[in-house]
């Protein structure tokens, strides 16, 4: 069994000599005549562990039920950590066995086995997901999914997801149906390095007598220790990189590998202790799954709970195969699910992500449970038709280059299919007649009439501006200029000035991205009136002087506080003629008690900080927030865009708090501008006005529309051509 692994060539391993490497370079099969293996040797070669198969079942059940939204499994994602430890243990056990039997490790054979085991099913899932996305998902998502497919095919999607996770512009995107491939990418990246490292240790140690336990242990401890340190540090600095990175997850695989190195010693655990240890291990795993949720600072040190729990279960199984835990893990249903765990993990997520679109239903826990069962049925077919037939074909593993060649061919197929699919991507061009909205001087009456008419339009015009393919790039110029700061940036850029640098009058725009999307309108006004415009905006950082929580960093948004303080101080130095603040109503203070009043007081404090007898103060109330990403909805309804129209009451966030802010700022002589009449009419809010696409996601307007309504903003700010500079 796996708990009796050893590296020895000339004799069966003993507990005190588990990692002994012969100095001989010739495999023993060539030096010694054939003989029947002893009972001990047959036992040593029995690798199946029913408790580990049951542990796989627990891991996949936690993941799929957590993804389905089962309320008490908010931390079901820890099932991935269980998989990591199991993989580290099993793969290292196989490598140690080969090193013991042959005195070396065949890297080609190792990679061939991995390719034959993993790539056939994963390639089919990727191609099937691309096809399903073409048929059922909004066309605007297709290019991104193709990129995910290529990254998944080469096991690199974890880095793509880490980058996207820190990109504010991508924060509104729906999860990719291939997102779950990140964990497979982490495992494969680890196994590119670990066999080579183990082989290197064996080569360096081959002329020495004695145990290899020391150097192998040192290597694994070094990997585990440094990786765990990075995990703890980076989880608080950049949660996406900590969650998806190999450098912060390698310690989990390394602990499984360490357990494989000392598996023989684990057999010495007294049976009276082994059973309770296994029970404690299962409790730790389930405890993490129940107690953790999306706001948990993870992985970091909290990942020790599911990881150590898995180590305890596997170690206990080495010592006592008759315990209650071992018996429960070995029951037939758990064995059956464990056998299908790889395929079920692969299939459940794309089925969950695409299923509601294909069925035309809203996602819910009952719907999701039905979909994950559908994923289980598909995985059973995949297991019988793809996984098993391929991995048991000896010709692919007996001659390693065939297995490696199969893996290369499958990965290449994924790339080719993705490229070809890109050539026939679903159309994002409207089916309506070419139109244009043009007015000589925009008035509120004109806009109200146009918004009312837009709510009844069905077909998206063929000349939609910006187009659905280009809407993601329709950003304020402050983004490419790096004058709109990202999450981790804190330095206020005093040089981010636009309009007329020699102007007598200066205007400052201050706030988060909902301030930034007003920049095109304000820049147009500043240019027309000969004003200077200073931009002070930062992603997810409200103008209200409050402490906020960052879901990205899983902690208080300290970078926001630092930037806000510096920006308010800069505004005091500038002494502008006008300050315009705006903020998303989706933000809230970290302090939950009396949060609305804290938010209101924070706005009052911010305006008081910059208030001056010669400075006019304006607050732009928030714009509509849609439930769905608007370009996706429009792309999915090119001949029925009215389905994307929303009731005003459904797109106004925090209405009570909004009224409180207005009342408080009125008392501070701050002019509050309500922009809703520029987006909605008769309590209805369309998303396409004439040929103009109004939103670039679910809550930011396009720069095109921002500039279009600039005349109305100019009037609201009481800016006229004959305005007295004094």
C-alpha positions as CSV (number, residue, x, y, z in Angstrom):
1,X,0.0,0.0,0.0
2,X,1.0,3.6,-0.4
3,X,2.0,3.9,3.3
4,X,4.9,1.4,2.7
5,X,6.8,3.3,0.0
6,X,10.5,3.2,-0.1
7,X,13.5,4.0,-2.3
8,X,15.6,0.8,-2.3
9,X,16.8,-1.5,-5.0
10,X,18.3,-4.6,-3.5
11,X,16.0,-5.4,-0.7
12,X,12.5,-4.6,0.6
13,X,12.4,-1.3,2.5
14,X,12.3,-1.1,6.2
15,X,10.8,1.7,8.4
16,X,14.3,2.9,9.3
17,X,15.5,2.9,5.7
18,X,12.6,4.4,3.7
19,X,14.6,6.5,1.4
20,X,17.7,4.6,0.6
21,X,19.0,4.8,-3.0
22,X,21.3,2.1,-4.4
23,X,24.5,3.4,-6.0
24,X,23.9,1.0,-8.9
25,X,22.8,2.5,-12.2
26,X,21.4,-0.8,-13.5
27,X,17.8,-1.6,-12.6
28,X,17.6,-4.7,-10.5
29,X,15.4,-6.5,-13.1
30,X,18.4,-6.6,-15.4
31,X,20.9,-7.8,-12.7
32,X,18.8,-10.5,-11.0
33,X,16.9,-13.5,-12.4
34,X,13.2,-13.3,-12.4
35,X,11.4,-14.4,-9.2
36,X,7.9,-14.1,-7.9
37,X,7.3,-11.1,-5.7
38,X,7.0,-11.7,-2.0
39,X,3.8,-11.0,-0.1
40,X,5.5,-7.9,1.3
41,X,6.3,-6.6,-2.1
42,X,2.9,-7.3,-3.4
43,X,1.5,-5.4,-0.5
44,X,3.9,-2.5,-1.2
45,X,2.7,-2.3,-4.8
46,X,-1.0,-2.1,-3.8
47,X,-1.7,1.5,-4.3
48,X,-5.4,1.8,-4.0
49,X,-6.6,3.7,-0.9
50,X,-10.4,3.6,-0.5
51,X,-10.2,6.2,2.2
52,X,-8.5,8.6,-0.2
53,X,-11.1,7.8,-2.9
54,X,-13.7,8.8,-0.3
55,X,-11.8,11.9,0.6
56,X,-11.9,12.8,-3.1
57,X,-15.7,12.5,-2.9
58,X,-15.8,14.9,0.0
59,X,-13.6,17.4,-1.9
60,X,-15.7,17.4,-5.0
61,X,-19.0,17.5,-3.1
62,X,-17.9,20.5,-1.1
63,X,-16.9,22.3,-4.4
64,X,-20.0,21.5,-6.5
65,X,-22.5,22.1,-3.6
66,X,-20.7,25.3,-2.6
67,X,-20.9,26.5,-6.2
68,X,-24.5,25.5,-6.4
69,X,-25.2,27.9,-3.5
70,X,-26.1,25.5,-0.8
71,X,-26.4,27.9,2.2
72,X,-24.4,26.0,4.8
73,X,-21.5,25.4,2.5
74,X,-20.3,28.9,1.9
75,X,-16.7,27.8,2.2
76,X,-17.1,24.8,-0.2
77,X,-14.1,26.1,-2.1
78,X,-11.8,24.5,0.4
79,X,-12.5,21.2,-1.4
80,X,-9.8,22.4,-3.8
81,X,-7.3,22.5,-1.0
82,X,-8.2,18.9,-0.1
83,X,-7.5,18.0,-3.8
84,X,-4.1,19.7,-3.6
85,X,-3.0,17.6,-0.6
86,X,-4.3,14.4,-2.1
87,X,-2.5,15.1,-5.3
88,X,0.8,15.9,-3.6
89,X,0.6,12.7,-1.6
90,X,-0.4,10.3,-4.4
91,X,1.9,11.7,-7.1
92,X,4.9,11.8,-4.8
93,X,4.2,8.3,-3.6
94,X,4.3,7.1,-7.2
95,X,7.5,8.9,-7.9
96,X,9.1,7.5,-4.7
97,X,8.0,4.0,-5.7
98,X,9.6,4.4,-9.2
99,X,12.8,5.7,-7.7
100,X,12.9,2.8,-5.3
101,X,12.2,0.2,-8.0
102,X,14.5,1.5,-10.7
103,X,16.9,3.8,-9.1
104,X,15.7,6.7,-11.2
105,X,12.6,8.6,-12.4
106,X,11.5,8.5,-16.0
107,X,10.4,12.1,-16.6
108,X,9.0,11.2,-20.0
109,X,6.9,8.4,-18.5
110,X,5.7,10.6,-15.7
111,X,4.6,13.4,-18.1
112,X,3.0,10.8,-20.4
113,X,0.9,9.4,-17.6
114,X,-0.2,12.9,-16.6
115,X,-1.1,13.7,-20.2
116,X,-3.0,10.5,-20.7
117,X,-4.9,10.8,-17.4
118,X,-5.8,14.5,-17.5
119,X,-5.8,15.9,-21.1
120,X,-8.4,13.8,-22.9
121,X,-11.3,14.7,-20.6
122,X,-10.2,18.3,-20.1
123,X,-9.8,19.0,-23.8
124,X,-13.3,17.7,-24.4
125,X,-14.7,19.9,-21.7
126,X,-13.0,23.0,-23.1
127,X,-14.2,22.4,-26.6
128,X,-17.7,21.6,-25.4
129,X,-17.7,24.8,-23.3
130,X,-16.6,26.9,-26.3
131,X,-19.4,25.4,-28.4
132,X,-22.0,25.9,-25.7
133,X,-20.8,29.5,-25.2
134,X,-21.2,30.2,-28.9
135,X,-24.8,29.0,-28.8
136,X,-26.1,30.3,-25.5
137,X,-23.9,33.0,-23.9
138,X,-24.0,36.7,-24.9
139,X,-21.7,37.2,-27.9
140,X,-19.8,40.0,-26.1
141,X,-18.3,37.3,-23.8
142,X,-17.1,35.0,-26.5
143,X,-13.7,36.4,-27.2
144,X,-12.8,36.4,-23.5
145,X,-13.9,32.8,-23.2
146,X,-11.8,31.8,-26.2
147,X,-8.8,33.3,-24.5
148,X,-9.7,31.4,-21.3
149,X,-9.9,28.2,-23.4
150,X,-6.3,28.6,-24.8
151,X,-5.0,29.5,-21.3
152,X,-6.8,26.4,-19.9
153,X,-5.5,24.1,-22.6
154,X,-2.0,25.0,-21.6
155,X,-2.7,25.1,-17.8
156,X,-2.0,28.8,-17.4
157,X,-5.4,30.2,-16.7
158,X,-4.6,30.7,-13.0
159,X,-2.3,33.6,-14.0
160,X,-4.9,35.1,-16.4
161,X,-7.5,35.0,-13.6
162,X,-5.0,36.6,-11.1
163,X,-4.5,39.5,-13.5
164,X,-8.2,39.9,-14.2
165,X,-8.9,39.7,-10.5
166,X,-6.9,42.9,-9.9
167,X,-8.4,44.7,-12.9
168,X,-11.2,47.0,-11.8
169,X,-12.5,47.2,-15.4
170,X,-13.1,43.4,-15.3
171,X,-14.7,43.4,-11.9
172,X,-18.2,43.6,-13.4
173,X,-17.6,40.5,-15.7
174,X,-19.5,37.3,-15.1
175,X,-17.3,34.4,-14.0
176,X,-15.7,32.4,-16.9
177,X,-17.2,29.0,-17.5
178,X,-13.6,27.8,-17.6
179,X,-12.5,29.5,-14.4
180,X,-12.3,26.3,-12.5
181,X,-9.4,25.1,-14.6
182,X,-7.2,27.3,-12.4
183,X,-6.7,24.5,-9.8
184,X,-5.6,22.0,-12.5
185,X,-3.1,24.7,-13.7
186,X,-1.6,25.0,-10.2
187,X,-1.2,21.2,-9.9
188,X,0.4,20.8,-13.3
189,X,2.8,23.7,-12.8
190,X,3.9,22.1,-9.5
191,X,4.5,18.8,-11.3
192,X,6.6,20.3,-14.0
193,X,9.1,21.2,-11.2
194,X,8.7,18.6,-8.5
195,X,9.8,15.4,-10.4
196,X,12.8,17.2,-11.8
197,X,13.8,18.4,-8.3
198,X,13.3,14.9,-6.9
199,X,15.4,13.3,-9.7
200,X,18.1,15.9,-9.2
201,X,18.3,15.0,-5.5
202,X,18.5,11.3,-6.4
203,X,21.3,12.0,-8.9
204,X,23.3,14.1,-6.5
205,X,22.9,11.4,-3.8
206,X,23.5,8.3,-5.9
207,X,27.2,8.0,-4.9
208,X,26.4,8.3,-1.2
209,X,25.2,5.6,1.1
210,X,22.5,6.2,3.5
211,X,19.0,7.7,3.6
212,X,17.7,10.3,1.2
213,X,15.0,11.3,3.7
214,X,17.0,14.3,4.8
215,X,17.6,16.1,1.5
216,X,14.1,15.3,0.2
217,X,12.6,16.6,3.4
218,X,14.7,19.7,3.4
219,X,13.6,20.5,-0.2
220,X,9.9,20.0,0.6
221,X,10.1,22.0,3.9
222,X,11.8,24.8,2.0
223,X,9.1,24.8,-0.7
224,X,6.3,24.5,1.9
225,X,7.7,27.1,4.2
226,X,8.4,29.8,1.6
227,X,5.1,29.2,-0.2
228,X,3.1,29.4,3.1
229,X,4.9,32.6,4.0
230,X,4.1,34.1,0.6
231,X,0.5,32.9,0.9
232,X,0.0,34.7,4.3
233,X,1.7,37.9,3.1
234,X,0.1,38.1,-0.3
235,X,-3.4,37.3,0.8
236,X,-3.5,40.6,2.6
237,X,-1.7,42.4,-0.2
238,X,-3.5,41.0,-3.3
239,X,-6.1,38.3,-2.7
240,X,-6.5,37.3,-6.4
241,X,-2.7,36.6,-6.8
242,X,-2.7,34.7,-3.5
243,X,-5.7,32.6,-4.4
244,X,-4.7,31.6,-7.9
245,X,-0.9,31.6,-7.7
246,X,1.3,28.5,-7.7
247,X,3.7,30.4,-5.4
248,X,1.0,30.7,-2.7
249,X,-0.5,27.2,-3.2
250,X,2.6,25.0,-3.6
251,X,2.8,24.5,0.2
252,X,-0.4,22.5,0.1
253,X,0.9,20.1,-2.4
254,X,4.3,20.0,-0.6
255,X,2.6,19.0,2.6
256,X,1.0,16.1,0.8
257,X,4.4,15.2,-0.6
258,X,6.0,15.3,2.9
259,X,3.3,12.9,4.1
260,X,4.3,10.5,1.3
261,X,7.9,10.7,2.3
262,X,7.0,9.8,5.9
263,X,4.1,7.5,5.1
264,X,5.8,4.5,6.5
265,X,6.3,6.3,9.8
266,X,2.6,7.1,9.8
267,X,1.8,3.4,10.0
268,X,3.2,3.5,13.5
269,X,0.5,5.8,14.8
270,X,-1.3,3.8,17.5
271,X,-4.7,2.6,16.3
272,X,-6.3,4.0,19.4
273,X,-5.2,7.5,18.1
274,X,-5.6,6.9,14.4
275,X,-9.4,6.8,14.4
276,X,-9.8,10.0,16.4
277,X,-7.2,11.8,14.3
278,X,-9.1,10.9,11.2
279,X,-12.3,12.2,12.8
280,X,-10.6,15.4,13.7
281,X,-9.3,15.8,10.2
282,X,-12.8,15.4,8.7
283,X,-14.2,17.9,11.2
284,X,-11.5,20.4,10.3
285,X,-12.4,20.1,6.6
286,X,-16.2,20.4,7.2
287,X,-15.6,23.2,9.7
288,X,-13.8,25.3,7.2
289,X,-16.5,24.6,4.5
290,X,-19.2,25.8,6.9
291,X,-17.5,28.7,8.7
292,X,-15.7,30.3,5.7
293,X,-17.4,32.4,3.0
294,X,-16.6,34.8,0.2
295,X,-15.4,37.4,2.7
296,X,-12.9,35.1,4.5
297,X,-9.3,36.1,4.2
298,X,-8.2,33.1,2.2
299,X,-6.0,31.2,1.5
300,X,-3.4,32.7,4.0
301,X,-3.1,30.9,7.3
302,X,-6.7,29.9,7.4
303,X,-6.0,27.4,4.6
304,X,-4.3,25.4,7.4
305,X,-7.7,24.1,8.5
306,X,-8.7,22.1,5.4
307,X,-5.0,21.3,4.6
308,X,-4.1,19.9,8.0
309,X,-7.5,18.1,8.2
310,X,-6.7,16.3,4.9
311,X,-3.2,15.4,6.1
312,X,-4.7,13.9,9.3
313,X,-7.2,11.8,7.4
314,X,-4.6,10.4,5.1
315,X,-2.1,9.7,7.9
316,X,-4.8,8.1,10.0
317,X,-5.6,5.8,7.1
318,X,-2.0,4.6,7.0
319,X,-2.3,3.4,10.5
320,X,-5.8,2.1,10.9
321,X,-7.9,0.9,8.0
322,X,-10.7,-0.3,10.3
323,X,-11.7,3.0,11.9
324,X,-15.1,4.5,11.6
325,X,-13.9,7.3,9.4
326,X,-12.1,4.9,7.1
327,X,-15.2,2.7,6.9
328,X,-17.5,5.7,6.1
329,X,-15.1,6.9,3.4
330,X,-15.0,3.5,1.9
331,X,-18.8,3.0,1.4
332,X,-19.9,2.4,-2.2
333,X,-21.5,5.8,-2.8
334,X,-18.4,7.6,-1.7
335,X,-16.2,5.4,-3.8
336,X,-18.4,5.9,-6.8
337,X,-18.4,9.7,-6.4
338,X,-14.6,9.7,-5.8
339,X,-14.1,7.7,-8.9
340,X,-16.0,10.4,-10.9
341,X,-14.6,13.3,-9.0
342,X,-12.2,14.5,-11.7
343,X,-14.8,14.5,-14.4
344,X,-17.5,15.9,-12.2
345,X,-15.2,18.8,-11.2
346,X,-14.5,19.5,-14.9
347,X,-18.1,19.4,-16.0
348,X,-20.1,21.0,-13.2
349,X,-18.9,24.5,-13.5
350,X,-19.5,25.1,-17.2
351,X,-22.9,23.5,-16.8
352,X,-23.7,25.8,-13.9
353,X,-22.5,28.9,-15.8
354,X,-24.2,28.1,-19.2
355,X,-27.2,26.1,-18.1
356,X,-29.5,28.9,-17.0
357,X,-28.9,30.7,-20.3
358,X,-29.6,27.6,-22.3
359,X,-32.8,26.8,-20.3
360,X,-33.9,30.4,-20.1
361,X,-34.3,30.3,-16.3
362,X,-32.9,32.3,-13.4
363,X,-30.2,30.7,-11.4
364,X,-31.3,29.5,-8.0
365,X,-30.3,26.8,-5.5
366,X,-32.9,24.3,-6.8
367,X,-31.9,25.0,-10.4
368,X,-28.3,24.8,-9.6
369,X,-28.7,21.5,-7.8
370,X,-30.4,20.1,-10.9
371,X,-27.6,21.4,-13.1
372,X,-24.8,19.8,-10.9
373,X,-26.6,16.5,-11.1
374,X,-26.7,16.9,-14.9
375,X,-22.9,17.6,-14.7
376,X,-22.6,14.3,-12.7
377,X,-24.4,12.4,-15.4
378,X,-22.2,13.9,-18.1
379,X,-19.1,13.0,-16.1
380,X,-20.2,9.4,-15.9
381,X,-20.5,9.3,-19.6
382,X,-17.1,11.0,-19.9
383,X,-15.5,8.5,-17.5
384,X,-16.7,5.5,-19.5
385,X,-16.2,6.8,-23.0
386,X,-13.1,9.0,-22.6
387,X,-11.2,8.8,-19.4
388,X,-11.0,5.1,-18.8
389,X,-10.5,3.9,-22.4
390,X,-7.6,6.3,-22.9
391,X,-5.8,6.0,-19.6
392,X,-5.8,2.2,-19.8
393,X,-4.4,2.1,-23.3
394,X,-0.9,0.6,-22.5
395,X,0.5,1.8,-25.9
396,X,0.3,5.4,-24.7
397,X,2.2,4.8,-21.4
398,X,4.6,2.0,-22.4
399,X,6.0,4.2,-25.0
400,X,6.1,7.6,-23.3
401,X,6.5,9.7,-26.4
402,X,3.1,8.5,-27.6
403,X,1.4,9.8,-24.4
404,X,3.3,13.1,-24.6
405,X,2.4,13.4,-28.2
406,X,-1.2,12.8,-27.4
407,X,-1.1,15.5,-24.8
408,X,0.6,18.0,-27.3
409,X,-2.0,17.1,-29.9
410,X,-4.9,17.7,-27.6
411,X,-3.6,21.0,-26.4
412,X,-2.9,22.0,-30.0
413,X,-6.5,21.0,-30.8
414,X,-7.9,23.3,-28.1
415,X,-5.9,26.2,-29.6
416,X,-6.9,25.5,-33.2
417,X,-10.6,25.1,-32.3
418,X,-10.4,28.4,-30.3
419,X,-8.8,30.2,-33.2
420,X,-11.3,28.8,-35.7
421,X,-14.2,29.6,-33.4
422,X,-12.9,33.2,-33.3
423,X,-13.3,33.4,-37.0
424,X,-17.0,32.5,-36.8
425,X,-17.8,34.4,-33.6
426,X,-21.5,35.2,-33.1
427,X,-22.6,38.6,-34.5
428,X,-22.7,41.6,-32.2
429,X,-24.1,43.9,-34.9
430,X,-27.5,45.3,-34.5
431,X,-30.4,44.4,-36.8
432,X,-32.1,47.8,-36.8
433,X,-31.9,50.6,-39.3
434,X,-29.1,53.0,-39.2
435,X,-30.1,56.0,-37.0
436,X,-28.5,59.0,-35.3
437,X,-29.5,61.2,-32.5
438,X,-28.5,64.7,-33.2
439,X,-29.6,68.0,-31.6
440,X,-28.2,71.4,-32.1
441,X,-28.5,72.3,-28.4
442,X,-29.6,69.6,-26.1
443,X,-32.3,70.5,-23.7
444,X,-34.0,68.4,-20.9
445,X,-37.2,68.4,-22.9
446,X,-35.4,67.0,-26.0
447,X,-33.7,64.3,-23.9
448,X,-36.9,63.3,-22.1
449,X,-38.7,62.8,-25.4
450,X,-35.8,60.8,-26.7
451,X,-35.6,58.6,-23.6
452,X,-39.3,57.9,-23.7
453,X,-39.1,56.9,-27.4
454,X,-36.0,54.8,-26.7
455,X,-37.8,52.6,-24.1
456,X,-40.0,51.3,-26.9
457,X,-37.3,50.6,-29.5
458,X,-36.8,46.8,-30.2
459,X,-34.0,46.5,-32.8
460,X,-30.5,47.7,-32.0
461,X,-29.4,50.0,-34.7
462,X,-26.7,48.8,-37.1
463,X,-24.5,51.8,-36.3
464,X,-24.5,51.5,-32.5
465,X,-21.9,53.8,-31.0
466,X,-19.7,52.6,-29.4
467,X,-20.1,49.2,-31.0
468,X,-20.5,46.2,-28.7
469,X,-17.1,45.0,-29.8
470,X,-15.5,48.3,-28.8
471,X,-17.5,49.4,-25.8
472,X,-14.9,48.1,-23.4
473,X,-12.4,50.6,-24.7
474,X,-14.8,53.5,-24.5
475,X,-13.2,54.9,-21.4
476,X,-12.4,58.3,-20.1
477,X,-8.9,59.3,-21.3
478,X,-7.8,59.4,-17.6
479,X,-7.5,55.6,-17.7
480,X,-4.9,55.3,-20.4
481,X,-3.3,58.5,-19.1
482,X,-3.0,56.7,-15.7
483,X,-4.7,59.6,-14.0
484,X,-7.4,57.4,-12.7
485,X,-5.7,55.3,-10.0
486,X,-6.1,51.6,-9.6
487,X,-6.7,49.7,-6.4
488,X,-3.2,49.6,-5.2
489,X,-2.1,53.0,-6.3
490,X,-2.0,55.8,-3.7
491,X,0.0,58.7,-5.1
492,X,-2.1,61.7,-6.0
493,X,-1.1,63.0,-9.4
494,X,-1.1,66.8,-9.3
495,X,0.0,66.7,-12.9
496,X,-3.3,65.2,-14.1
497,X,-4.7,68.5,-15.5
498,X,-6.8,69.0,-18.6
499,X,-8.4,71.9,-20.4
500,X,-6.6,75.2,-20.5
501,X,-3.5,75.1,-18.3
502,X,-3.4,78.9,-18.3
503,X,-7.0,79.3,-17.4
504,X,-8.1,81.7,-14.7
505,X,-10.6,79.2,-13.3
506,X,-10.0,75.7,-12.1
507,X,-12.4,72.8,-11.6
508,X,-11.6,69.6,-9.7
509,X,-13.3,66.3,-10.2
510,X,-13.0,64.1,-7.1
511,X,-14.2,60.6,-6.3
512,X,-14.3,57.0,-7.5
513,X,-15.0,55.5,-10.9
514,X,-18.5,57.0,-10.8
515,X,-16.8,60.3,-10.7
516,X,-14.4,59.3,-13.5
517,X,-17.2,58.5,-15.9
518,X,-18.3,62.1,-15.7
519,X,-14.8,63.2,-16.9
520,X,-15.6,63.3,-20.6
521,X,-18.5,65.6,-20.0
522,X,-16.5,67.9,-17.7
523,X,-13.5,67.9,-20.1
524,X,-15.8,69.0,-22.9
525,X,-17.2,71.8,-20.6
526,X,-13.7,72.9,-19.5
527,X,-12.5,73.0,-23.1
528,X,-15.5,75.0,-24.3
529,X,-15.3,77.5,-21.4
530,X,-11.5,77.8,-21.2
531,X,-11.3,76.3,-17.7
532,X,-8.6,74.0,-16.2
533,X,-9.8,70.6,-15.1
534,X,-7.9,68.6,-12.4
535,X,-8.8,64.9,-12.2
536,X,-8.6,63.2,-8.8
537,X,-10.2,59.8,-9.1
538,X,-9.5,56.3,-7.8
539,X,-11.2,52.9,-8.3
540,X,-13.7,51.9,-5.6
541,X,-12.6,54.9,-3.4
542,X,-15.6,57.0,-2.4
543,X,-15.5,60.8,-1.9
544,X,-17.1,60.3,1.4
545,X,-14.5,60.4,4.2
546,X,-15.2,56.9,5.6
547,X,-13.3,53.7,6.0
548,X,-14.4,51.1,3.5
549,X,-13.7,47.4,3.1
550,X,-12.0,46.0,0.1
551,X,-13.3,42.7,-1.2
552,X,-10.1,42.5,-3.4
553,X,-7.7,42.8,-0.5
554,X,-10.0,41.2,2.1
555,X,-9.3,44.0,4.5
556,X,-10.0,47.7,5.1
557,X,-9.1,49.7,2.0
558,X,-6.1,51.5,3.5
559,X,-4.9,52.7,0.1
560,X,-8.2,54.6,-0.4
561,X,-7.8,56.4,2.9
562,X,-4.3,57.4,2.1
563,X,-5.2,58.6,-1.3
564,X,-8.2,60.5,-0.2
565,X,-6.3,62.4,2.5
566,X,-3.6,63.4,0.1
567,X,-6.2,64.5,-2.5
568,X,-8.2,66.6,-0.1
569,X,-5.0,68.2,1.0
570,X,-4.0,68.9,-2.6
571,X,-7.4,70.5,-3.2
572,X,-6.8,72.8,-0.3
573,X,-3.5,73.9,-1.9
574,X,-5.1,74.3,-5.4
575,X,-8.0,76.5,-4.0
576,X,-10.2,75.6,-7.1
577,X,-13.1,77.7,-8.2
578,X,-15.3,74.6,-8.3
579,X,-15.2,71.1,-6.8
580,X,-17.4,68.3,-8.2
581,X,-17.7,65.1,-6.2
582,X,-19.4,61.9,-7.2
583,X,-19.4,58.3,-5.8
584,X,-21.1,55.0,-6.4
585,X,-24.0,54.2,-4.1
586,X,-22.8,50.6,-4.2
587,X,-20.1,51.5,-1.7
588,X,-20.6,51.4,2.0
589,X,-18.6,52.2,5.1
590,X,-16.8,49.3,6.8
591,X,-18.6,50.2,10.0
592,X,-21.9,48.4,9.8
593,X,-23.6,50.1,12.8
594,X,-25.5,53.2,11.7
595,X,-23.8,52.9,8.4
596,X,-26.0,55.4,6.5
597,X,-25.3,58.2,9.0
598,X,-21.6,57.4,8.9
599,X,-21.7,57.7,5.1
600,X,-23.5,61.0,5.3
601,X,-21.2,62.4,7.9
602,X,-18.2,61.4,5.7
603,X,-19.5,63.4,2.8
604,X,-20.1,66.4,5.0
605,X,-16.5,66.1,6.3
606,X,-15.1,65.9,2.7
607,X,-16.9,69.0,1.5
608,X,-16.1,70.9,4.7
609,X,-12.4,70.1,4.2
610,X,-12.3,71.8,0.8
611,X,-15.0,74.5,1.5
612,X,-13.9,78.0,0.8
613,X,-15.7,81.3,0.2
614,X,-14.5,81.3,-3.4
615,X,-15.1,77.6,-4.1
616,X,-18.4,76.4,-5.4
617,X,-19.3,72.9,-4.3
618,X,-21.3,70.3,-6.3
619,X,-22.3,66.7,-5.7
620,X,-23.4,64.5,-8.6
621,X,-25.8,61.9,-7.2
622,X,-25.3,58.4,-8.5
623,X,-26.4,57.1,-11.9
624,X,-28.4,53.9,-12.6
625,X,-27.1,50.5,-11.6
626,X,-28.4,47.5,-13.6
627,X,-28.4,43.9,-12.4
628,X,-26.9,42.6,-15.7
629,X,-24.0,43.9,-17.7
630,X,-25.7,46.1,-20.3
631,X,-23.5,45.3,-23.3
632,X,-24.1,41.6,-22.6
633,X,-27.9,42.1,-22.4
634,X,-27.9,44.2,-25.6
635,X,-25.8,41.6,-27.5
636,X,-28.2,38.8,-26.4
637,X,-31.2,40.9,-27.5
638,X,-30.2,42.5,-30.8
639,X,-33.8,42.2,-32.0
640,X,-35.4,42.9,-28.7
641,X,-33.3,45.4,-26.8
642,X,-36.4,46.7,-24.9
643,X,-35.9,43.6,-22.7
644,X,-32.8,45.4,-21.2
645,X,-34.9,48.4,-20.2
646,X,-35.3,48.7,-16.4
647,X,-37.7,50.4,-14.0
648,X,-36.1,53.4,-12.3
649,X,-36.9,52.0,-8.9
650,X,-34.9,48.9,-9.7
651,X,-31.7,50.7,-10.7
652,X,-31.5,53.3,-7.9
653,X,-29.4,52.0,-5.1
654,X,-29.7,53.1,-1.5
655,X,-32.7,55.5,-2.1
656,X,-33.1,56.3,1.6
657,X,-29.4,57.1,2.0
658,X,-29.4,59.0,-1.2
659,X,-32.1,61.3,0.3
660,X,-30.1,61.7,3.5
661,X,-27.0,62.8,1.6
662,X,-29.0,65.3,-0.4
663,X,-30.6,66.8,2.8
664,X,-27.3,67.0,4.6
665,X,-25.4,68.6,1.7
666,X,-28.1,71.1,1.1
667,X,-27.6,72.3,4.6
668,X,-23.8,72.7,3.8
669,X,-24.5,74.9,0.8
670,X,-23.5,72.1,-1.5
671,X,-25.4,72.0,-4.8
672,X,-26.7,68.5,-5.4
673,X,-27.3,67.5,-9.0
674,X,-29.7,64.6,-9.6
675,X,-28.7,63.1,-13.0
676,X,-31.6,60.5,-13.2
677,X,-33.6,62.6,-15.6
678,X,-30.7,62.3,-18.0
679,X,-31.0,58.5,-18.0
680,X,-34.7,57.7,-17.3
681,X,-38.1,59.0,-18.3
682,X,-41.5,58.1,-17.0
683,X,-39.8,55.9,-14.4
684,X,-38.2,53.8,-17.2
685,X,-34.5,53.6,-18.0
686,X,-33.5,52.5,-21.5
687,X,-29.9,51.5,-22.4
688,X,-29.7,52.6,-26.0
689,X,-30.6,56.2,-27.0
690,X,-30.8,56.5,-30.8
691,X,-27.6,55.0,-31.9
692,X,-25.8,55.7,-28.6
693,X,-25.0,52.8,-26.2
694,X,-25.4,54.5,-22.8
695,X,-23.5,52.0,-20.5
696,X,-20.2,50.2,-20.9
697,X,-21.0,47.7,-18.1
698,X,-23.8,47.5,-15.5
699,X,-23.2,50.8,-13.8
700,X,-20.7,53.0,-15.8
701,X,-21.9,55.2,-18.6
702,X,-19.9,55.2,-21.9
703,X,-17.7,58.1,-22.6
704,X,-19.8,58.7,-25.7
705,X,-22.9,59.2,-23.6
706,X,-21.1,61.2,-21.0
707,X,-20.0,63.7,-23.6
708,X,-23.4,63.7,-25.2
709,X,-25.1,65.0,-22.1
710,X,-22.4,67.5,-21.2
711,X,-24.7,70.5,-22.2
712,X,-27.1,69.5,-19.5
713,X,-24.3,69.1,-16.9
714,X,-23.0,72.5,-17.9
715,X,-26.3,74.1,-17.1
716,X,-26.6,72.1,-13.8
717,X,-23.2,73.4,-12.8
718,X,-24.4,76.9,-13.8
719,X,-21.5,77.4,-16.2
720,X,-22.2,79.8,-19.0
721,X,-20.2,81.7,-21.6
722,X,-20.7,85.0,-19.9
723,X,-20.0,83.7,-16.4
724,X,-18.1,86.2,-14.3
725,X,-14.6,84.8,-13.6
726,X,-14.6,86.7,-10.3
